Amino acid sequence: MKYFSGADVHAAFEKGAPLVAKDGHAYSVSAGRRDKPGQSELHEKDTDVFYVLQGTATFVTGGRMVDPKTTAPGEIRGSAIEGGETRTLSKDDVIVIPAGVPHWFKDVQGVFLYFVVKTQ
């Protein structure tokens, strides 16, 4: 069992830090924090589950990654996504991104906080 106090969770969101690393687990839990767009991502083995706590972001899933590069085993990053489905994520939204699906925070308005659960 793992327990995190509110103070621990808030501290993790200040940094965008993991609460549970995948070391020895089939999952990880992180406090995600964004204030600007990022690179496109594709995880060959991990499914991401995002639960949005604060903010608004334009999020793209599917399509084709632009300039993909392997950054770690099973992890690919790119500069953008061409095509795909664009949606606006905001407070209380949940999105599940299966392994192998490109995804990208195309635009972020203000501070965007979300829990990320990664599982295989």
C-alpha positions in Angstrom: 0.0 0.0 0.0 1.2 3.5 -0.7 -0.1 6.7 0.9 0.8 10.3 0.1 -0.3 13.2 2.2 -1.7 16.3 0.6 1.5 18.1 1.3 3.5 15.4 -0.5 1.2 15.5 -3.5 1.3 19.3 -3.7 5.2 19.2 -3.6 5.2 16.7 -6.4 2.9 18.9 -8.5 5.3 21.9 -8.0 8.0 19.9 -9.8 6.0 17.6 -12.0 7.5 14.6 -10.1 6.7 10.9 -9.8 4.9 9.7 -6.7 5.5 6.0 -7.5 8.3 5.1 -9.9 8.0 2.0 -12.0 11.0 0.3 -10.2 9.7 -3.1 -9.5 6.1 -2.2 -10.2 3.9 -2.8 -13.3 2.8 0.8 -13.0 4.0 4.3 -12.1 2.0 7.4 -10.8 3.2 10.9 -11.5 2.1 14.4 -10.7 2.2 16.0 -14.2 2.8 19.7 -14.6 3.0 21.6 -17.8 3.0 25.3 -18.6 4.0 25.1 -22.3 3.7 22.6 -25.2 6.0 19.6 -25.2 7.4 17.0 -27.6 5.1 14.4 -29.2 5.5 11.0 -27.5 4.9 7.4 -28.2 5.3 4.6 -25.6 5.7 1.2 -27.2 4.7 -0.8 -24.0 3.0 1.7 -21.6 -0.6 2.9 -21.5 -1.0 6.4 -20.1 -4.1 7.4 -18.1 -4.4 11.1 -17.4 -6.8 12.7 -14.9 -6.8 16.5 -15.3 -6.9 18.6 -12.1 -6.3 22.1 -13.3 -5.9 24.1 -16.5 -6.7 23.7 -20.2 -4.6 22.1 -22.9 -4.9 21.2 -26.6 -4.0 17.5 -26.9 -3.5 15.5 -30.0 -3.6 11.7 -30.3 -2.9 9.4 -33.2 -1.6 10.7 -36.5 2.0 10.6 -37.6 4.9 11.8 -35.4 7.2 14.4 -37.0 11.0 13.8 -36.6 10.6 10.7 -34.4 13.7 9.7 -32.4 14.1 6.9 -29.9 15.1 8.5 -26.5 15.1 5.4 -24.4 14.1 1.7 -24.9 10.4 1.8 -26.0 10.2 5.6 -25.8 10.0 7.8 -28.9 9.8 11.6 -29.0 9.1 13.9 -31.9 8.7 17.6 -32.7 4.9 17.4 -33.4 2.1 15.3 -34.8 0.6 15.5 -38.3 -3.1 14.6 -38.5 -4.5 12.8 -35.5 -7.5 13.8 -33.3 -7.3 17.2 -31.5 -9.3 17.8 -28.3 -9.3 20.3 -25.5 -8.6 18.8 -22.1 -9.7 20.6 -18.9 -10.5 20.0 -15.2 -12.0 16.5 -14.4 -11.3 15.1 -17.9 -9.8 11.6 -18.1 -8.0 10.3 -21.2 -6.5 6.9 -21.8 -3.7 6.6 -24.4 -3.0 3.0 -25.3 0.6 1.8 -25.9 1.7 2.6 -29.5 -0.5 5.7 -29.9 1.4 9.0 -30.5 0.2 11.9 -28.3 1.2 15.5 -27.8 0.4 18.6 -25.7 0.1 21.0 -28.7 -0.8 24.0 -26.6 -1.1 24.7 -22.9 -3.0 27.7 -21.4 -1.5 28.6 -18.0 -0.5 25.9 -15.5 -1.9 22.4 -16.4 -1.8 19.8 -13.6 -2.7 16.2 -14.1 -2.1 12.7 -12.6 -0.4 10.2 -14.9 -0.7 6.5 -14.3 1.5 4.4 -16.6 0.8 0.7 -16.9 1.8 -2.1 -19.1 
